[in-house]
Amino acid sequence: MDVRVRIAPSPTGDPHVGTAYMALFNLIFARHYNGQFIIRIEDTDQTRSRPEYEENIYEALKWCKIQWDEGPDIGGPYGPYKQSERTDIYRKYCQQLLDEGKAYKCFATAEELAEMREVAAKTGKRQGYDRRYRNLSEKEVEERIAAGQTYVVRLKVPLTGECVIEDAIRGRSVFPWADVDDQVLMKSDNFPTYHLANVVDDHLMKISHVIRGDEWMSSTPKHVLLYDCFGWTPPTFLHMPLLLGKDGRKLSKRRNPTSIFYYRDAGYLSEAFLNFLTLMGYSMPGDTEIYSVEQICKEFDPKRIGASGAVFDVLKLDWINQQYLINNIPQDQLWKRIQEWSFNDAFMQKLMPLVHTRIKTFGEFMELCDFLFINHIKYSNELLCPKDLSSELAMNALQGMIWHMDEVENWGRDGFESGGKRVAAVFGIHFKKQMIPLLFGSMMGKHHGPPLYDSVTLLGKDRVRVRLLNSIEFLGGLSNKAMDALKKTWKQASVDVS
């Protein structure tokens, strides 16, 4: 059997470390078995997909030195490799399921679905769609369509019995069909969901092994059922252990630096970053920890993949990166590499206008600008709670900054400036005496420095996000309960302010 594996990232946000993690193990698997590694872009979410996010995926993986054999940017024999260019294919297969009575048109409205959730919560029954449109007659379906009612297409999941899955990592898992929802296959906008497109694409692209995160395990019964409905042989599934934060929960940008670009911009070596990611789900013989991608490709054994979640320990990454710095970069090349990282002419030309009138001697340059070149800002309550600002209010304001810049999709000068003003208004914080000093402290670890908004642009989105998160953590952090309450306050106050 020819080995063909793939990753299928969605271009809906920053390139996540989880994408690099999955891409790396798919690459290792393909290279070990002399197979092919494919990138497929799953961009059917029309409201969130962006061309620039797609380009960021390629850029991030190239920084990681992960090279694919087929994909949207380089082509291949099974293209197109973007879902948005394959919609006619999905509609054809969806219609086949409808014709064979294996799927149905569902007219449930958003209000009905909300009511179903409410009833299920009160009665303690299974959450999800209650299948009320599953058995409509052909005449009833035609009448509803003629009346202009919109619909989605759902898969007819068996009402009884079990789905048994043999996973190459997790082993045997059993899922009662009664616990599996009638999955939406085609949305009302005539675009497929992940589940239909994923199965159709994997079959047509001859994917032999699906290597993906453990969070997809619960969706696998739906995928196996689809393979069965079409009469296709499913691939071998390998569900990799989840990446966990230090709190033991799934790695999330809400609490952790998750963008690949953060680690690039913070000065990590891509080779060390990849080495670290392999430790998340794999153990080399003899508990060896420092090795190249080429070494693990050669010695790879799927049986050595772990089944439990792996903690993304940045201190471990720091140690591995130091080993690479010491052993892979000669002393006479170190300054050159540091220059390439952040002391290059292009960066300095952007920085010089911000410091030109703010230093009296060259010796003050680093004192003024050190925050642009370091990862660990030294915070204090005095810095983050200026003019009697409570720590709770300061945390709320910092979280509000994250939400605002995510909403406006602008983490540069304008987004940060408008965010500061909006947050101050929402939480009743004095803009000049409290909000600005708080933001200076969070970004720079001091009371004064170069112009704040221009400095944010130089820091870049990923480091700005991490500094806001680190500031919140320093002040004590927001619990899930506090975060939920804050989110409600933020939404309501934002409406009132606007």
C-alpha positions as CSV (number, residue, x, y, z in Angstrom):
1,M,0.0,0.0,0.0
2,D,1.2,3.5,-0.9
3,V,1.4,5.7,2.2
4,R,-0.3,9.0,1.7
5,V,-1.0,11.4,4.7
6,R,-2.2,14.9,4.9
7,I,-3.0,17.9,7.1
8,A,-6.0,20.0,6.5
9,P,-5.7,23.3,8.3
10,S,-8.4,25.9,8.1
11,P,-7.3,29.5,7.2
12,T,-9.4,31.1,10.0
13,G,-6.7,32.5,12.3
14,D,-3.1,32.5,13.3
15,P,-1.0,29.5,12.4
16,H,-1.4,27.4,15.6
17,V,1.4,25.3,17.1
18,G,-1.0,22.4,16.8
19,T,-0.8,22.7,13.0
20,A,3.0,22.4,13.1
21,Y,2.6,19.5,15.5
22,M,0.3,17.6,13.2
23,A,2.2,18.5,10.1
24,L,5.5,17.3,11.7
25,F,4.2,13.9,12.6
26,N,2.5,13.5,9.2
27,L,5.8,14.4,7.6
28,I,7.8,12.0,9.8
29,F,5.3,9.2,9.0
30,A,5.4,9.8,5.2
31,R,9.2,10.0,5.1
32,H,9.7,6.9,7.2
33,Y,7.5,4.9,4.9
34,N,8.6,6.6,1.6
35,G,5.2,8.0,1.2
36,Q,3.6,11.4,0.3
37,F,2.7,14.3,2.6
38,I,-0.1,16.6,1.4
39,I,-1.5,19.9,2.5
40,R,-5.2,20.5,1.9
41,I,-6.8,23.8,2.8
42,E,-10.2,23.5,4.4
43,D,-11.7,27.0,3.6
44,T,-15.4,26.3,3.4
45,D,-16.1,28.6,6.4
46,Q,-16.9,31.6,4.3
47,T,-17.3,34.0,7.2
48,R,-13.9,33.3,8.8
49,S,-11.5,32.1,6.0
50,R,-9.0,34.7,4.8
51,P,-6.4,34.5,2.0
52,E,-3.8,36.1,4.3
53,Y,-4.4,33.3,6.9
54,E,-3.7,30.7,4.2
55,E,-0.5,32.4,3.3
56,N,0.4,32.5,7.0
57,I,0.0,28.7,7.2
58,Y,2.6,28.3,4.4
59,E,4.9,30.9,5.8
60,A,4.8,29.3,9.3
61,L,5.4,25.8,8.1
62,K,8.3,26.9,5.9
63,W,9.9,28.6,8.9
64,C,9.6,25.2,10.6
65,K,11.3,23.7,7.5
66,I,8.3,21.4,7.0
67,Q,8.1,20.6,3.2
68,W,5.0,19.0,1.6
69,D,4.8,17.0,-1.6
70,E,1.4,18.2,-2.8
71,G,-0.7,21.3,-2.0
72,P,-2.5,24.4,-3.3
73,D,0.7,26.3,-3.8
74,I,2.6,23.6,-5.6
75,G,-0.2,21.4,-7.2
76,G,-0.2,17.7,-7.5
77,P,-2.2,14.9,-9.2
78,Y,-5.2,15.0,-6.9
79,G,-6.0,18.7,-7.0
80,P,-7.5,21.1,-6.5
81,Y,-6.3,21.2,-2.9
82,K,-8.6,23.9,-1.6
83,Q,-12.1,22.9,-0.5
84,S,-13.6,26.1,-1.9
85,E,-12.6,24.9,-5.3
86,R,-14.2,21.5,-4.9
87,T,-17.8,22.4,-3.9
88,D,-19.3,20.7,-7.0
89,I,-17.6,17.4,-5.9
90,Y,-19.2,17.6,-2.5
91,R,-22.7,18.5,-3.8
92,K,-22.5,15.4,-6.1
93,Y,-21.7,13.1,-3.2
94,C,-24.2,14.7,-0.9
95,Q,-26.9,14.3,-3.6
96,Q,-26.0,10.6,-3.8
97,L,-26.6,10.2,-0.1
98,L,-30.0,11.9,-0.4
99,D,-31.0,9.8,-3.4
100,E,-30.1,6.6,-1.5
101,G,-32.0,7.7,1.6
102,K,-28.8,7.9,3.7
103,A,-29.2,11.6,4.3
104,Y,-32.2,14.0,4.6
105,K,-33.1,17.7,4.4
106,C,-33.5,19.3,7.8
107,F,-35.5,22.6,8.1
108,A,-34.8,23.3,11.8
109,T,-34.4,27.0,12.5
110,A,-32.0,28.6,14.9
111,E,-34.8,29.2,17.3
112,E,-35.9,25.5,17.2
113,L,-32.3,24.4,17.8
114,A,-32.0,26.7,20.8
115,E,-35.3,25.3,22.1
116,M,-34.0,21.7,21.7
117,R,-30.9,22.5,23.7
118,E,-33.0,24.2,26.4
119,V,-35.4,21.2,26.7
120,A,-32.5,18.7,26.7
121,A,-30.8,20.7,29.5
122,K,-33.9,20.7,31.6
123,T,-34.8,17.0,31.1
124,G,-31.3,15.7,31.2
125,K,-31.6,14.1,27.8
126,R,-28.9,13.9,25.1
127,Q,-27.9,17.3,23.9
128,G,-28.3,18.0,20.2
129,Y,-30.8,17.9,17.4
130,D,-33.9,15.8,18.1
131,R,-34.3,14.5,14.5
132,R,-37.8,16.1,14.1
133,Y,-37.3,16.5,10.3
134,R,-35.7,13.1,9.7
135,N,-38.8,11.3,8.4
136,L,-40.6,14.0,6.3
137,S,-42.3,12.7,3.2
138,E,-41.0,13.8,-0.2
139,K,-44.1,15.9,-0.6
140,E,-43.6,17.7,2.7
141,V,-40.0,18.4,1.8
142,E,-41.0,19.9,-1.6
143,E,-43.7,22.0,0.0
144,R,-41.3,23.5,2.5
145,I,-38.7,24.2,-0.2
146,A,-41.4,25.8,-2.4
147,A,-42.4,28.0,0.6
148,G,-38.8,29.3,0.7
149,Q,-37.7,27.5,3.8
150,T,-33.9,27.0,4.1
151,Y,-32.5,23.7,5.0
152,V,-29.3,21.8,5.8
153,V,-28.6,18.2,4.8
154,R,-28.0,15.8,7.7
155,L,-26.6,12.3,7.8
156,K,-29.0,9.5,9.0
157,V,-27.1,8.0,11.9
158,P,-28.3,4.6,13.1
159,L,-30.6,4.8,16.1
160,T,-29.3,1.6,17.6
161,G,-26.1,-0.4,17.8
162,E,-22.5,0.6,18.1
163,C,-19.6,1.9,16.1
164,V,-16.3,0.1,16.8
165,I,-13.1,1.9,15.9
166,E,-9.6,0.4,15.9
167,D,-7.2,3.3,16.3
168,A,-3.5,2.6,15.7
169,I,-2.6,4.6,18.8
170,R,-5.6,4.4,21.2
171,G,-6.7,0.9,20.3
172,R,-10.3,-0.2,20.3
173,S,-13.0,2.4,21.1
174,V,-16.8,1.7,21.1
175,F,-19.4,4.5,20.5
176,P,-23.1,3.8,20.9
177,W,-24.9,5.2,17.8
178,A,-27.6,6.6,20.2
179,D,-25.0,9.1,21.4
180,V,-24.1,10.4,17.9
181,D,-25.9,13.3,16.5
182,D,-27.4,13.4,12.9
183,Q,-24.4,15.3,11.6
184,V,-24.9,18.3,9.2
185,L,-23.2,17.4,5.9
186,M,-24.2,20.4,3.8
187,K,-24.9,23.9,5.3
188,S,-27.7,26.2,4.2
189,D,-25.2,28.2,2.1
190,N,-24.6,25.0,0.0
191,F,-21.1,24.6,1.4
192,P,-20.1,21.3,3.0
193,T,-19.2,20.8,6.6
194,Y,-15.8,19.5,7.6
195,H,-17.2,16.0,8.0
196,L,-18.4,15.5,4.5
197,A,-15.6,17.3,2.7
198,N,-13.0,15.6,4.9
199,V,-14.2,12.1,4.0
200,V,-14.7,12.8,0.3
201,D,-11.3,14.4,-0.1
202,D,-9.5,11.7,1.9
203,H,-11.0,9.1,-0.3
204,L,-10.4,10.9,-3.7
205,M,-6.9,11.8,-2.7
206,K,-6.2,8.2,-1.7
207,I,-5.2,9.1,1.9
208,S,-4.0,5.9,3.5
209,H,-3.5,7.1,7.1
210,V,-5.3,9.9,8.9
211,I,-3.0,11.3,11.6
212,R,-4.8,14.0,13.6
213,G,-5.4,15.3,17.1
214,D,-7.2,13.3,19.7
215,E,-10.0,15.9,19.8
216,W,-11.3,14.5,16.5
217,M,-11.8,11.0,18.0
218,S,-15.4,11.8,18.9
219,S,-16.1,12.7,15.2
220,T,-14.6,9.5,13.9
221,P,-17.8,7.4,14.1
222,K,-19.5,9.9,11.7
223,H,-16.6,9.6,9.3
224,V,-16.6,5.8,9.5
225,L,-20.4,5.8,8.8
226,L,-19.8,8.0,5.8
227,Y,-17.2,5.7,4.4
228,D,-19.7,2.8,4.9
229,C,-22.5,4.8,3.2
230,F,-20.4,5.3,0.1
231,G,-19.0,1.8,0.1
232,W,-15.4,3.0,0.6
233,T,-12.6,1.5,2.7
234,P,-11.7,3.9,5.5
235,P,-8.1,4.9,6.1
236,T,-6.1,3.8,9.2
237,F,-6.7,6.3,12.0
238,L,-4.0,7.5,14.4
239,H,-5.2,10.0,16.9
240,M,-2.3,11.9,18.4
241,P,-2.2,13.0,22.1
242,L,-3.4,16.6,22.8
243,L,-1.1,19.4,23.4
244,L,-1.8,20.6,27.0
245,G,-1.0,23.9,28.8
246,K,0.7,23.8,32.1
247,D,-2.7,23.9,33.7
248,G,-3.4,20.5,32.2
249,R,-6.1,21.8,29.8
250,K,-6.0,21.8,26.1
251,L,-3.5,24.4,24.8
252,S,-5.5,27.5,24.0
253,K,-4.7,31.0,22.9
254,R,-6.9,32.3,25.7
255,R,-4.2,31.3,28.2
256,N,-1.0,30.4,26.2
257,P,1.1,31.6,23.3
258,T,-0.1,29.3,20.5
259,S,0.9,31.1,17.3
260,I,3.9,29.6,15.5
261,F,5.0,33.2,14.7
262,Y,5.4,34.0,18.4
263,Y,8.1,31.4,18.8
264,R,9.8,32.6,15.6
265,D,9.7,36.2,16.7
266,A,10.7,35.4,20.3
267,G,14.0,34.1,19.0
268,Y,13.7,30.3,19.0
269,L,15.4,28.2,16.4
270,S,13.1,26.2,14.1
271,E,15.1,23.1,14.5
272,A,14.8,23.2,18.3
273,F,11.1,24.0,18.0
274,L,10.5,20.9,15.9
275,N,12.6,18.7,18.2
276,F,10.5,20.0,21.1
277,L,7.2,19.2,19.3
278,T,8.3,15.6,18.6
279,L,8.7,15.1,22.4
280,M,5.1,16.0,22.8
281,G,3.8,12.8,21.3
282,Y,6.8,10.5,21.0
283,S,9.7,8.9,22.8
284,M,13.0,8.0,21.1
285,P,14.8,4.8,22.2
286,G,17.0,5.4,25.2
287,D,15.0,8.5,26.1
288,T,17.1,10.6,23.8
289,E,15.9,14.1,23.7
290,I,18.1,16.0,21.2
291,Y,17.9,14.7,17.7
292,S,17.2,16.0,14.1
293,V,14.0,15.5,12.1
294,E,16.1,13.3,9.8
295,Q,17.0,11.0,12.7
296,I,13.4,10.5,13.9
297,C,12.2,9.9,10.3
298,K,14.7,7.1,10.0
299,E,14.1,5.5,13.4
300,F,10.3,6.2,13.7
301,D,8.1,3.6,15.2
302,P,4.3,4.4,15.5
303,K,4.2,2.1,18.6
304,R,6.3,4.7,20.5
305,I,3.6,7.4,20.1
306,G,2.0,8.1,23.4
307,A,-1.8,8.0,24.1
308,S,-2.0,10.6,26.9
309,G,-1.9,14.4,26.5
310,A,1.5,16.1,26.5
311,V,2.3,19.3,28.4
312,F,3.6,22.0,26.3
313,D,6.4,23.1,28.7
314,V,8.1,26.2,27.5
315,L,10.9,25.8,30.0
316,K,11.7,22.5,28.3
317,L,11.6,24.3,24.9
318,D,14.1,26.9,26.4
319,W,16.5,24.1,27.4
320,I,16.3,22.4,24.0
321,N,16.8,25.7,22.2
322,Q,19.9,26.4,24.3
323,Q,21.4,23.0,23.4
324,Y,20.9,23.9,19.7
325,L,22.5,27.3,20.2
326,I,25.5,25.8,21.9
327,N,26.0,22.9,19.7
328,N,24.8,24.0,16.3
329,I,25.8,27.7,16.1
330,P,29.6,28.4,16.2
331,Q,30.6,31.4,18.4
332,D,31.8,33.3,15.3
333,Q,28.3,33.0,13.8
334,L,26.2,33.8,16.8
335,W,26.1,37.6,16.4
336,K,25.2,37.2,12.7
337,R,22.3,35.0,13.7
338,I,21.1,37.4,16.4
339,Q,21.3,40.2,13.8
340,E,19.2,38.2,11.4
341,W,16.7,37.7,14.1
342,S,16.0,41.2,15.3
343,F,19.0,43.5,15.0
344,N,18.8,43.7,11.2
345,D,18.8,47.0,9.3
346,A,15.1,46.7,8.3
347,F,14.0,46.5,11.9
348,M,16.3,49.2,13.1
349,Q,15.2,51.6,10.4
350,K,11.7,51.3,11.8
351,L,12.9,51.8,15.4
352,M,15.2,54.7,14.9
353,P,12.5,57.4,14.4
354,L,10.9,56.3,17.7
355,V,14.1,56.9,19.7
356,H,15.9,59.7,17.8
357,T,14.7,62.5,20.1
358,R,14.4,60.4,23.2
359,I,18.0,59.5,24.0
360,K,20.7,61.7,25.2
361,T,23.5,59.2,24.7
362,F,23.9,55.9,22.7
363,G,24.2,54.2,26.1
364,E,20.5,55.0,26.7
365,F,19.3,53.1,23.6
366,M,19.0,49.7,25.2
367,E,17.7,51.1,28.5
368,L,14.8,52.6,26.4
369,C,14.2,49.8,23.9
370,D,15.1,46.6,25.8
371,F,11.5,45.5,25.9
372,L,11.6,45.0,22.1
373,F,14.4,42.3,22.4
374,I,13.4,40.4,25.5
375,N,10.8,37.7,26.2
376,H,10.4,38.0,30.0
377,I,9.1,41.3,31.1
378,K,9.4,42.1,34.9
379,Y,6.0,43.2,36.1
380,S,5.0,44.7,39.4
381,N,1.7,45.7,41.0
382,E,2.8,49.3,40.8
383,L,3.2,49.0,37.0
384,L,-0.1,47.2,36.3
385,C,-2.3,48.9,38.9
386,P,-1.5,52.7,38.5
387,K,-3.4,55.4,40.4
388,D,-5.4,53.0,42.6
389,L,-6.6,50.8,39.7
390,S,-7.6,47.5,41.3
391,S,-6.0,44.3,40.1
392,E,-9.4,42.9,39.1
393,L,-10.2,46.0,37.0
394,A,-6.7,45.9,35.4
395,M,-7.2,42.3,34.4
396,N,-10.6,43.1,33.0
397,A,-9.1,45.9,30.9
398,L,-6.3,43.8,29.6
399,Q,-8.7,41.0,28.6
400,G,-10.9,43.6,27.0
401,M,-7.9,44.7,24.9
402,I,-7.5,41.2,23.6
403,W,-11.2,40.9,22.7
404,H,-11.3,44.3,21.0
405,M,-8.3,43.7,18.8
406,D,-9.6,40.2,17.9
407,E,-12.9,41.7,17.0
408,V,-11.5,44.5,14.8
409,E,-8.8,42.2,13.4
410,N,-6.2,44.9,14.0
411,W,-3.3,44.3,16.4
412,G,-1.3,47.2,15.2
413,R,-1.2,50.9,16.0
414,D,-4.9,51.7,15.2
415,G,-6.3,48.7,16.8
416,F,-4.4,49.2,20.0
417,E,-5.2,52.9,20.3
418,S,-9.0,52.4,19.6
419,G,-8.9,49.4,22.0
420,G,-7.5,51.5,24.8
421,K,-10.2,54.1,24.4
422,R,-13.0,51.6,24.1
423,V,-11.8,49.6,27.2
424,A,-11.5,52.7,29.3
425,A,-15.0,53.7,28.4
426,V,-16.5,50.2,29.0
427,F,-14.9,49.8,32.4
428,G,-14.9,53.4,33.6
429,I,-11.1,53.7,33.7
430,H,-9.4,57.1,33.5
431,F,-7.8,56.9,30.0
432,K,-4.6,59.1,30.6
433,K,-4.0,58.4,34.3
434,Q,-4.8,54.7,34.4
435,M,-5.3,53.1,31.0
436,I,-2.2,54.4,29.3
437,P,0.1,53.6,32.2
438,L,-1.4,50.1,32.4
439,L,-0.7,49.5,28.8
440,F,2.9,50.9,29.0
441,G,3.5,48.6,32.0
442,S,2.1,45.6,30.2
443,M,4.0,46.1,26.9
444,M,7.3,47.5,28.2
445,G,7.6,46.6,31.9
446,K,8.2,50.3,32.7
447,H,6.4,53.6,33.1
448,H,7.9,55.3,30.0
449,G,9.5,54.4,26.7
450,P,9.2,55.0,23.0
451,P,5.7,56.0,21.6
452,L,3.3,53.2,22.8
453,Y,1.3,52.6,19.7
454,D,4.2,52.6,17.4
455,S,6.0,50.2,19.7
456,V,3.1,47.8,19.6
457,T,3.4,47.7,15.8
458,L,7.1,46.8,16.1
459,L,6.3,44.1,18.8
460,G,3.8,42.5,16.5
461,K,0.5,40.7,17.2
462,D,1.8,37.6,18.8
463,R,4.1,39.2,21.3
464,V,1.5,41.8,22.2
465,R,-1.0,39.1,22.9
466,V,1.4,37.1,25.1
467,R,2.3,40.2,27.1
468,L,-1.3,41.0,27.8
469,L,-1.8,37.4,28.8
470,N,1.3,37.4,31.0
471,S,0.1,40.6,32.7
472,I,-3.2,39.0,33.5
473,E,-1.5,36.0,34.9
474,F,0.8,38.1,37.0
475,L,-2.2,39.9,38.6
476,G,-3.7,36.5,39.6
477,G,-5.4,35.4,36.4
478,L,-9.1,35.1,35.5
479,S,-11.0,31.9,36.5
480,N,-13.4,30.3,34.0
481,K,-16.3,31.7,36.0
482,A,-14.8,35.2,36.1
483,M,-14.1,35.0,32.4
484,D,-17.7,34.0,31.6
485,A,-19.1,36.8,33.7
486,L,-16.6,39.3,32.2
487,K,-17.6,38.3,28.6
488,K,-21.2,39.0,29.3
489,T,-20.3,42.4,30.8
490,W,-18.1,43.2,27.9
491,K,-20.7,42.4,25.3
492,Q,-23.4,44.3,27.0
493,A,-21.3,47.3,27.9
494,S,-19.9,47.4,24.3
495,V,-23.5,47.6,23.0
496,D,-24.3,50.4,25.5
497,V,-21.1,52.4,24.7
498,S,-21.7,52.1,20.9
